[in-house]
Amino acid sequence: MAKPCRCVVFDCDGVLVDSVSSWKTLHDGFGTDNSQNLSQFIAGKITDVEFMRSDIAMWKAIREPIHKDELFRMYSGISLMEGARETVKELQDEGVYVAIVSAGVDLFVSSIAAMLKVDDWIANGFEFDENGFLTDDGVCRLHASGKGDVITRLMEIHGFSPEEIVSVGDSEMDLSMMVEGSKFIGFNPSRDSSIKAFTDANVPIVMEKDLSKILDFIKLPSSEGN
Ligand SMILES: [Mg+2]
C-alpha cells in the first residue's frame, strides 16, 4: 500500500495566489513589458540572474530610486487562490509539513507564507540598500527549472522519503519539483505548454481554480487503514 503523504510543496504564483507571476505584477505596476525576456528565459537563453537584472533595469529606467514599500504596495490587489487557506490548514492538521518553493519575489512570497502559516518557504528576490532602496542585482536562491534541489534538501533535513512528498505547480518548470519517486499535481496550468508538459509527464491536472481539489489526489495520514 502506498505511503501517506508527509510533505506538500507548493509553487506560489498561480497556485497559492490567484496571479500568474509576482514578477509580472511589478511590471504591470511600472508599465513595463518583460515578455521578450520571459520567452528567452523559458527557452533557456538567459539565466535567472540575467533575467532578474534585466527586470530591475527596466524598472529603474522608469523610476530611480525605487523603495521597498513601493514594490510591496504593488501587491495589494493580489488575492489568495480559492481554497488555499483551507487546504494548507487541512494538511497541517493532518501533521503534513507544508512548504513553498517559489522562483517568485521574496518580498511577496514571505507575506503569503506568513498569511498561510506554512512551515518553510524559499523564493528569489531583491536586495535593498540600508535606506530600503532597490539595488541592481536580484538574489537567486533557486533556479526555476531546478526546484528539485530544494525538495532534495527538504528530504535530507526532515527525513522524508520521495513517496511521502507531493509537489503542486502551475508551470512546466515546476515539474522539476518531481524528484524521482515523488508525486506531482498540475494545478491551474498557466500556459498551453504547461498543460502539454503535465499531460506528457502523466501527472494529475486540476483545471478548476480551487486549490482544495488537489486533496482528491493526496493520500492523507488519517486515511491509512480505511
Ligand atoms: Mg507558478
Residues whose N, C-alpha, C, O or C-beta is under 5 A from the ligand:
A	BS01	MG	D11 C12 D13 G14 V20 D170 S171
